[in-house]
Amino acid sequence: MPNAVDQLFAVKSAINKAEVEASRVKGSVTLVTVSKTFDADTIRPVIEAGQRVFGENRVQEAQLKWPWLRADFPDIELHLIGPLQSNKTQEAVALFDVIETVDREKIAASLSLEMKKQNRFPKLYVQVNTGSEAQKAGIDPKEALAFITRCRDVHGLIIEGLMCIPPADENPGPHFALLEKIAHGAGIEKLSMGMSGDYEIAIGFGATSVRVGSAIFGSR
Ligand SMILES: *Cc1c(COP(=O)(O)O)cnc(C)c1O
C-alpha cells in the first residue's frame, strides 16, 4: 500500500528537478493533486503534509467531501478538472476556485450569469481538445481563439489559462506545444498540462500547473 504523503514529496521533488532542467524558476509550477475517487480520510493526511491545491472531476463528488475538509483547512484551492454540465454551474461556481473545463458557449454564458449572481468569481481556464478526439471534451484547436475571444467579448469572462489532456496513446509533447502556442496567440499565461505519466515533460513545454492523481494516491 503506497503512502500518499511519501508520494506527494516524491512528486514535488520531481517537479523541482524538472523545473531546474527546463531552466524554469524553482517552485514556479503549481501541483494540483487530483483526489477524485478518494475519500476525505485518504485526502486529509496529504493536506496535513502541506498540500493545498486539489483537483476533482465531478461536481457532485466534490460536494460530498470538500465542504468538510475546507471547514478545517480554509485555504484549500479547489480546481474543477472534469466536464461541466450547464445545470451544474451554480454548484460549481459556489464550490470551486478554478474551473479548468470551459469549452462551449452554453457553459460560458451560464458561468457568466452565475458568477454575477453569486458575486463569486472562480478563475477560468478553457479546455482545448488538442487531439481533436471525438469522445473528449474541450474546444477544437482550430476554434479555440475564436471561442476565447467570445468568452471575453460576449460573456465578459477573464480567461486565465488553457488546459489539455493529450490522447492517451500519443507522444504528448506536440500537444503541449500546441496548447502553449494557442495560449501565446491569445495572450494567456497559465497552462494546465501534464498528469502522472507526463508531468515532467509538460514542465519542459511550459506547464504552469500539473494535475497529478495516481502518482500520489495510487491507482483508482
Ligand atoms: C484524473 C485526471 C488527472 C489525473 O490523472 P493521473 O494520471 O491519475 O495523474 C488529470 N487531469 C484530469 C482532467 C483528470 O481527469
The ligand as a Gaussian input file, in Angstrom:
#p B3LYP/6-31G(d) Opt

LIG

0 1
 C       -7.873000      12.026000     -13.430000
 C       -7.335000      13.238000     -14.084000
 C       -5.997000      13.625000     -13.898000
 C       -5.001000      12.836000     -13.078000
 O       -4.625000      11.696000     -13.768000
 P       -3.444000      10.755000     -13.205000
 O       -2.982000      10.020000     -14.401000
 O       -4.059000       9.889000     -12.167000
 O       -2.401000      11.644000     -12.652000
 C       -5.567000      14.789000     -14.514000
 N       -6.406000      15.536000     -15.268000
 C       -7.690000      15.199000     -15.465000
 C       -8.540000      16.079000     -16.297000
 C       -8.202000      14.033000     -14.880000
 O       -9.487000      13.717000     -15.095000

